[in-house]
Amino acid sequence: MSTEPALPPVLAGTRRVPDFFVVGHPKCGTTALYEMLARHPQIFMSAIKEPRFFASDMRQRFKPSRAGALPDTLERYLDLFEAAAPEQLAGEASPSYLASHTAAGLIAQVQPEARIVAILREPAAFLRSLHQQLLRSHVETEKDLRKAIALEGARAEGRRIPRRSHRPGALQYSDHVRYVEQLRRYEAVFPAEQMLVLIYEDFRAENEQTLRRVLRFLGVDDTLAFEVHDANPAVRVRSQQLDELVHMVSVGGGPLTRAAKAALKAVMPREARRRALQATRRHVVYGLPKEPDEAYMAELRRRFKPEVVALSEHLNRDLVMLWGYDGV
């Protein structure tokens, strides 16, 4: 029996609903895919790249003050697609939908004809990149990946969760790579012909061919010329404290940082302030990722090899060889 909450009915013909969903994972090319799809004249992508509306089980404890308002009702969610032309396909990309336990069922309630695109990445590399992203977004504070994953048990009990972490569920790293379980939630409510599972490594190596495959899957013109796009490259947070300070100055939280922000406003135009803060983050706060701890990466591959074997069988593709798990 389905455990998803019921959504208000959408009257046929009265509201525009999305035709397709890029459901994840994060750090697997979803942003690049979103931006390339948004440039296609036959496609309309929601202005909010990650509405996250259907991941009802992953609601943020509180929204970061930098984030824009996310839709909290079905009406507000559907407002995102009002501007789509009748001849366009409407879509959105929320990487949290693949890990969500509720998103598949809720999407099927609203749009049973939806086409679903998922992107999967080699587990160890994926978790390393995800960890860097969670540090950058202040969800995580433990800079050592080994220690962060070791904290899963304590954090599942509500302990050792960073004060500003607005998505504590994201810190259960192992849950992100339960790929077969995640795909089966969608397969339970959508037929196989409405699902496309991509492999991140294919997307990186054959960007153009993979995009054209997506366009054919969606049923739009795949012959148009387009520019490949690499979004959200991995970065390392050099200093959590400095990142925190830059963030606080940018949003003006607290009396001291409000005063600092007011002083900046008095002497520097808004666009110049924005560029200065971006430059500070880019050149001072963030840096290129450190070389991975190969011993721990090998340990992660041993740990997740059963999942890779199961996924290979599920997709009828040898990911064990592609991802280098044959020697594990």
C-alpha positions in Angstrom: 0.0 0.0 0.0 1.3 3.4 -0.9 2.5 5.6 1.9 2.7 8.9 0.0 0.4 11.7 1.2 -2.4 12.5 -1.2 -2.1 15.7 -3.2 -5.1 18.0 -4.2 -6.5 16.9 -7.5 -5.3 18.6 -10.6 -8.2 19.2 -12.9 -7.4 18.1 -16.5 -6.8 21.1 -18.7 -6.9 23.7 -16.0 -3.2 23.8 -14.9 0.0 23.0 -16.8 1.9 20.1 -15.2 5.5 19.1 -15.9 6.0 16.6 -18.7 9.3 15.3 -17.4 11.5 15.3 -14.3 15.3 15.0 -13.9 15.3 13.3 -10.6 19.0 13.1 -9.7 21.5 12.4 -8.3 23.3 15.6 -7.2 26.9 16.0 -8.4 26.1 13.7 -11.3 25.6 16.3 -14.1 22.0 17.3 -13.3 22.7 21.0 -13.3 24.6 20.8 -16.6 21.7 18.8 -18.1 19.1 21.3 -16.8 20.9 24.2 -18.3 21.4 22.5 -21.7 17.7 21.5 -21.8 16.6 25.0 -20.8 18.3 26.3 -24.0 16.2 24.0 -26.3 13.4 26.0 -27.9 10.9 23.0 -27.5 11.6 22.8 -23.8 10.6 25.0 -20.8 12.4 24.4 -17.6 11.2 25.9 -14.3 13.1 29.0 -13.3 13.8 27.5 -9.9 16.2 24.7 -10.9 15.4 22.5 -7.8 11.8 23.0 -6.6 12.1 19.8 -4.5 8.3 19.9 -4.1 7.6 16.2 -4.3 10.4 15.2 -1.8 8.0 15.7 1.0 10.0 13.4 3.3 13.1 15.5 2.9 11.7 18.9 3.8 14.4 21.2 5.1 14.4 21.9 8.9 14.7 25.5 7.9 15.6 27.3 4.7 19.0 28.8 4.3 18.6 32.6 4.2 20.4 32.7 0.8 17.9 30.4 -0.8 14.8 31.6 -2.7 11.4 30.6 -1.5 10.5 27.1 -2.6 6.9 26.2 -3.5 5.0 24.8 -0.5 1.6 24.1 -2.1 0.7 22.4 -5.3 -0.8 25.6 -6.7 2.5 27.5 -6.2 4.4 24.6 -7.6 2.3 24.6 -10.8 2.8 28.3 -11.1 6.4 27.5 -12.1 5.1 26.1 -15.4 2.5 28.7 -16.3 4.8 30.4 -18.8 5.4 27.3 -20.8 4.1 27.6 -24.4 1.5 25.0 -25.5 4.0 23.5 -27.9 6.8 23.2 -25.4 7.5 20.3 -23.0 7.7 21.5 -19.4 10.3 20.0 -17.0 12.2 20.5 -13.8 15.3 19.0 -12.2 15.4 18.2 -8.5 18.3 15.8 -7.6 16.7 15.0 -4.2 13.8 13.2 -5.9 15.9 10.0 -6.5 16.8 9.5 -2.8 13.3 10.6 -1.7 10.9 7.9 -0.6 7.8 9.9 -1.5 8.7 11.7 -4.7 8.0 8.9 -7.2 4.5 8.2 -5.9 3.6 11.9 -5.7 4.9 12.7 -9.2 2.8 9.8 -10.5 -0.3 11.3 -8.8 0.2 14.6 -10.6 1.5 13.4 -13.9 1.2 9.6 -14.6 2.6 10.2 -18.1 5.8 11.8 -16.9 9.1 10.9 -18.3 11.8 10.3 -15.7 15.5 10.9 -16.2 18.0 9.6 -13.5 21.8 9.9 -13.5 24.0 7.5 -11.5 27.7 7.8 -10.7 30.3 5.5 -9.3 29.6 5.4 -5.6 32.9 6.3 -4.0 33.6 9.2 -6.4 30.0 10.3 -6.0 30.1 10.4 -2.2 33.4 12.3 -2.2 31.9 14.9 -4.5 28.7 15.0 -2.5 30.6 15.5 0.7 32.4 18.6 -0.8 29.1 20.0 -1.9 27.5 19.5 1.5 30.5 21.3 3.1 30.0 24.2 0.6 26.3 24.5 1.4 26.8 24.4 5.2 24.9 21.1 5.5 28.2 19.4 6.7 31.0 20.7 8.8 33.2 17.6 9.1 35.9 18.1 6.5 37.3 14.5 6.5 35.1 12.2 4.4 36.0 9.1 6.5 35.0 10.8 9.7 31.8 12.2 8.1 30.6 8.8 7.0 31.5 7.3 10.4 29.1 9.8 12.0 26.1 8.3 10.2 25.0 6.3 13.2 25.2 9.2 15.7 23.4 11.5 13.2 20.6 9.0 12.6 20.0 9.4 16.4 19.9 13.2 16.1 23.4 13.7 17.5 26.5 15.4 16.0 24.4 17.3 13.5 25.9 20.7 12.5 24.0 23.6 13.9 23.2 25.2 10.6 22.5 21.9 8.7 19.1 22.5 7.1 19.1 18.9 5.5 20.3 16.5 8.2 19.0 13.6 6.2 21.6 14.3 3.5 24.3 13.4 6.0 23.3 9.7 5.8 25.8 9.2 3.0 25.2 5.4 2.5 21.6 6.0 1.7 22.5 8.0 -1.4 24.0 5.0 -3.1 21.1 2.5 -2.7 20.6 2.8 -6.4 18.5 -0.3 -7.1 16.1 0.5 -4.3 15.7 4.1 -5.6 15.0 3.0 -9.1 12.5 0.5 -8.0 10.4 3.2 -6.4 10.0 4.8 -9.8 9.5 1.5 -11.6 6.7 0.7 -9.3 4.6 3.6 -10.6 6.0 4.3 -14.1 6.4 1.9 -17.1 9.9 1.2 -18.4 9.4 3.2 -21.5 8.9 6.3 -19.4 12.3 6.0 -17.6 15.8 6.7 -18.8 18.8 5.9 -16.6 22.0 7.5 -17.5 25.5 6.9 -16.2 27.4 10.0 -15.2 30.7 8.7 -16.7 29.0 8.4 -20.1 27.7 11.9 -19.8 31.2 13.2 -19.0 32.9 11.3 -21.8 30.2 11.7 -24.5 28.3 14.8 -23.4 26.8 15.6 -26.8 25.7 12.1 -27.6 24.1 11.7 -24.1 22.2 14.9 -24.4 20.9 13.9 -27.8 19.8 10.6 -26.3 17.8 12.5 -23.7 16.2 14.7 -26.4 15.1 11.6 -28.3 13.7 10.1 -25.1 11.7 13.3 -24.6 10.5 13.3 -28.2 11.9 16.7 -29.2 14.3 17.7 -32.0 17.7 16.2 -31.3 19.5 17.6 -34.4 19.8 21.2 -33.1 23.3 22.6 -32.5 24.0 23.3 -28.8 26.9 24.2 -26.5 28.0 21.7 -24.0 28.0 23.0 -20.4 29.9 22.0 -17.3 28.2 23.3 -14.2 29.0 23.0 -10.5 32.6 21.8 -10.7 33.9 20.2 -7.5 35.6 22.6 -5.1 37.1 22.3 -1.7 36.2 24.6 1.2 39.5 25.9 2.5 38.1 27.5 5.6 34.7 26.7 7.2 35.1 29.8 9.4 35.9 32.1 6.5 33.1 30.7 4.4 30.7 31.3 7.4 31.9 34.9 7.7 31.4 35.6 4.0 28.0 34.0 4.1 27.0 36.1 7.1 28.2 39.3 5.5 26.3 38.5 2.3 23.0 38.0 4.1 23.5 40.3 7.0 22.6 37.9 9.8 23.2 39.3 13.3 24.0 42.8 14.5 27.7 42.8 13.6 27.3 41.4 10.2 24.3 43.6 9.5 26.5 46.6 10.4 29.2 45.3 8.1 26.8 44.8 5.3 25.4 48.3 5.8 28.9 49.7 5.7 29.6 47.9 2.4 26.3 49.2 0.9 27.3 52.7 1.8 30.5 52.6 -0.3 29.9 49.9 -2.9 27.0 49.4 -5.4 25.0 46.2 -5.2 26.5 44.6 -8.3 30.0 45.4 -7.2 29.3 43.9 -3.8 28.0 40.7 -5.3 31.1 40.4 -7.6 33.4 41.1 -4.7 31.8 38.4 -2.5 31.8 35.9 -5.3 35.5 36.6 -6.0 36.3 36.1 -2.3 34.5 32.8 -2.3 36.1 31.7 -5.5 39.7 32.7 -4.7 40.0 32.7 -0.9 37.3 30.4 0.5 37.2 27.7 -2.1 40.0 25.9 -3.8 40.6 22.8 -6.0 39.7 19.6 -4.3 42.5 17.7 -2.5 43.7 14.5 -3.9 41.4 11.6 -2.7 42.5 9.3 0.1 43.0 6.3 -2.2 43.0 3.8 0.7 39.7 5.0 1.9 38.3 5.2 -1.7 39.2 1.5 -2.1 37.5 0.8 1.2 34.3 2.5 0.0 34.4 0.5 -3.2 34.7 -2.8 -1.3 31.8 -1.7 0.9 29.5 -0.7 -2.0 30.5 -3.4 -4.5 27.4 -5.5 -3.8 25.3 -2.5 -4.8 27.2 -2.1 -8.0 26.8 -5.8 -8.8 23.1 -5.5 -8.1 22.8 -2.4 -10.3 24.7 -4.1 -13.1 22.1 -6.9 -13.1 19.2 -4.5 -12.8 20.3 -2.4 -15.8 21.8 -5.3 -17.7 25.0 -3.4 -18.1 28.5 -4.3 -16.7 29.1 -1.4 -14.3 31.5 -3.5 -12.3 34.0 -3.3 -15.2 33.1 0.3 -16.1 33.5 1.6 -12.6 36.6 -0.4 -11.8 35.1 -2.8 -9.3 36.3 -5.9 -11.1 39.6 -5.7 -9.1 37.9 -5.0 -5.8 
